[in-house]
Amino acid sequence: MGPRILFALATVCLGAGCAEPPPLSEANAAIVGGKPVPSSAAGPAVAVVDDEIGPLCSGVLVLSDRVVTAAHCVDDARPEWLTVVVGDEDLLDGAPRGSVLSVRSIELYPNYRRDFDGSDPDGLDERHDLALLQLEGDVFHVDNAPILPEIYVDDVLAPGTPLTVAGFGVTDEASTERGRLHVASTPFVRRRGGELLAGGEGEADTCGGDSGGPAFVDVEGVRYLVGITSRAATRGCGEGGIYTLAPQYEWWMIAPESAPAYAGEERSPDDTEDAMLEAEGLHGVITCSARPGPARGGVVLWLVLLGLGVSRCRARRAGATSA
């Protein structure tokens, strides 16, 4: 990775208020067949709980009042059925010790597909398996996840690059007990469009209940969100997992009401400077007064960046007030 990219990522993260990743005392413990880890290792990883079923899936905090999870976890759910638990590594040992927040609304990605064609040898496809949970309240004691800018994906992700995955799912396919946090390191294999494959036989892997949880990539000591757990690859738990490529959907995750038409589609920007400005705007490197953003293909994005600036500034101001 070139020095310009590292500098740009550091600048983006500085503007977004990113923190260094918490220690991973069990970084090599597999989600499949591993041990629980302390909540300090979870960062923005959260549990999505159904009031009747119990721990349902995992998720990741992307704004102080917004969680991203897998669409297939909640496509038949109602907001009043769900709660999100933040900052608790074990939901099975009694009353939750973290914050429990109700869900105000559920929004599935517009092009989400319940089925997929299966023509790829590893099961990669364009399923768009994402959902937004708008929370009834804000979370300020846990930093939300900075998302890797899309223009850096192929510079950062090379075969073998370690990804940190986290989730509250089962530790093997024979288990039914979910609700304890596990964290693991597993290698990136390849990507196709808006999905990536990580892990494989003999590697750590995600399993049932980990859906919706985060996959992070470490860049110079900062952990960036790069994937959202979707499903097993063609062979099941323990032999590779498929993750929705978070950077490709960042506009929709952060400001779905203002997302441009290309949100969720892979892009190769012709103008690197414009792409850099877009990435900076998405990560909060704009003042609270919000400045106009770049134009692309005749479509002016300043309204989008204005909306992002206002939402992030409100969260910062609210956090300062609560402190």
N, C-alpha and C positions, 0 to 999 in steps of 0.2 A: 504494500500500500504506500502510495507516494506521500511525501511530507505535506503537500497542499491539501490532500484529503484529510490527513490527521489534523492539520490546523483547522480546516473548515469544520470538522466534527467537534473539535474542542470548542470552537467558537459557538456553534449551535448549542452544545450542551451547556456552556456557560450562560447563554441567554435563557435557556429553559430551566436553569436551576437544578441540573442533574447532580446526583450524589454518586460517590464511589460505591461500587457494589458491596453489600454486606458480606462478612466472612461466610464461607461455605465449609463448615466443619465436616460435612458429609458429602463433599462435592462428587465423590465417586460412587456414592450409594445410588443404585439404580432405582427408578420408580417401580420397575418390575423386579421384585425380589430384594428390595433394599430396606433401609431403616428410616424411620421418621427423622426429620430435622427440626431445629428450633425455628420459631416464627421469624427470628431476625434474618434467616436465610431466604425468606419468601419475598421480601421487598413488596412489590405491588401485586403479587399473586394472591388471589382471593378464592374463597369457596362460595359456590352458588348452591343454595339450599332450598329444597321444596318442603313446604310445611307438612306434607304427609309422607313423602318418600324419605326425607332427610337429605344428607349431602348428595347432590345431583351431579354437578360438574364443577369445573374450575373456571377461573376468569382472570383478567388482569385490569388493574386500574390505569386508565389512560388520561383521565382528568379527575379532579377532586370529587366530581359527582357522577362519573361515568365509568362503567365497566364494559369491556369487550369480552365476549365468550363465543362459543360455537353456536351457529344457528340451529343445528340439529338438536341441541340440548333444550331449547326453549321454543321450538317452532309450534308446539301445541300448548304452551303454557300461558297463563294469565299473570299479569304483574302481581296481583294480590296473593298469588300462591308462593311467591319467591321472596327470599331474603339473601343478602350478600354479607358474608362474614369476613372482616378485614383484620389481620394481625393476630390470628389464632392458628397455631400449628396442629391442634388436635381437637376436633369437634366431637370426639367420642368419649371424652373423659369427664363429662358433666356440662355445666353451663358454660357457654362461650366466654372466653376471656377478652376477646377482641371486640371491635365495634360491629354491631348488627344493624344493617340498614335495610329498610323496605325498598322495593322497586316501584318506581313511579310509572315507567313505561318500558316496553320491549319493542325494538325495531330490528327487523331482519334486513340483511342486505338485499336490495331490490332484485338482484339476479340470482339469489340463492337457489340452488338445485338440490332436491332431496336425493336424486339419483345421478349417476354419472356413467360414462360410456365404458370405462374399464379397458380401453385399448392400449393404454400405456403399460409396459411390463411391470412397473412398480405401483400402478394404480393412481398416478398423478393425473389430475384433470382440473377443469375450471369449475369447481363446485361453489365457490364464493361462500364458504361455510362460516359466516360471521353474523353476530347479533350485538346490538348495543342495549345495555341495561342502564336506564337513567335512574339514579338513586334519589331517594327522598332525604336529601341532606348531603353534606360534604365531608370528605375525609382529608384531614390536614396533618395527621401524625404519621402518615406513610406517603412517601414521594410517589407520584404517578410515573409510569414507565416512559422514558424518552424513546421515540421510534426512530430506527435507523432511516435516514433519508433514502428514497428510492434510487437516486442517482449513484449511490455508493454500494448498492447491493452486490454487484458483480466484482467490485474491487475488494470487498470485505469477505465475501463468501467464496472460498475455494474448497475443493474436495478435501475433507479431513479437518476443516475448521471446527473447533469444538463449540457446540451450542449448549447452553445451560437450560434445561427444561425443568419445570416445576408443576406440581399438581396434587390434588387431594384424592386421587383414584386408587384402585386396587393395585396390589403388588404382583399379582399373577392372574391368569385367566380363570383359575379355579376359585379365586377369592370373591366374596361378595361384600367385604367390609371396606367402605370408603369413608373418607373424612379426616385422614391424617396426611399432613404435608410431606411430600418427598421431593428432593432435588437431585438431579443427575447431570452428568456431562456426557454428551453423545455427539458423534461427528456428523457434520453436513455432508451429504452425498451429492445431490444435484437438485436442480429446480426445473420446472416446466411452467412457464407463464406465471400465474399467481399462486403456485403451490411449491413447496420444497419437500424433499425427502431427507430424513436424518436417521442415523442408527442403522442397525442391521444385525445379523446373527452374531451373538456374543457381545453385543453392545447394549448399553442402557436404553430403555425405551419407555414410551408412555403407554397407558392402558385405559380400561374403562373408568370413567370418573375424572380422568385427566383432561378430557376434551374441553376446549376453551382456555386452557392454561397457557402460560407464556413459554416461548423459546427465545432466549437472549443470546446475543453475541457480544463478546468483550472486545472493546477497542480502547487500547491505552488506559485500562483501568476503569472504564465506564461501560456499564452493561446496557446495551440497546435492545429494544424489542424488535425481533425480526420475524417471529412466527407465532401463530395461534394454533394449538393442537386441534386437529380435525378428526383423524381416524388412523387406524392401522393401515400399513401397506398391504399388499396382496396376501401376506402369510399370517397376519395376526400379531398379538402382543409379543414383544421380545425379538422381533425380526424386522424392525424398521417402522417409522411413523411418518405420517403426512401432516404437514402444517400449512395453514394459509399464510401467504407471504404478507406480513403486516405492512411493510413500507408501501406496497402497491395500493393500499386502501386507506392511507393515512388521512387524506382529505375527508373521506367519509367518516372515519372514526372520530375525528376532532370536531368537524362541523358538517354533519350530514345534510343539514338544510341548505348549505351553501356549496356542496361538493360540485366541482365542474363535471362536464359530461364524460371526461376521460378517467374519472376516479374508478379504480379497480381494474384499469387496463394498463398493460405494460407499455411504457413509453421510452423512446430514445431521443431525448431533447436535442435539437440541432444547436440551440444556443445554451451553452454551458452556464453563462452568467445568469441568464434568466432562471435556469433550473436551480442554481445556487440560491438565488433570491427566494424562490418558492420554498426551498427547504428551510431557509432561515425563518421565513414567515411562519411556516407550520410549527417550528420549534420555539416560537416566542421571541425571536430576536427582532422585535419591533417594540417601540415605545408604547406606553399606555394610551397615547393619543392616536396611535395606529397611523402608519404612513401608507400611501398607495403602493400597491405591488406592481409586478411586471405585467406586460401584455404578452399573450401568446396566441398566435393564429387569429389575431383580430379581436380576441375576447379579453377584455380588461379584467384582471383578477383583484382589483383593489377592494371591491366589496367583500370578497371572500376573506382577504387578509384583515380587513377592518373587523369583520365578525370574529375572526380568530383572536385578534388583538383584544377586543372587548371582553370575550369570554375568559381569556387567560388572565387579563388584568383584574376582572371581577374576582376570580379565584384567588389571586395574590392578595388583593385588598381584603377579602374576607378572611384569609389566613392571617394577615397582619392584625386584623381587628380581633380575631379570636385569641391570638397570642397575647 
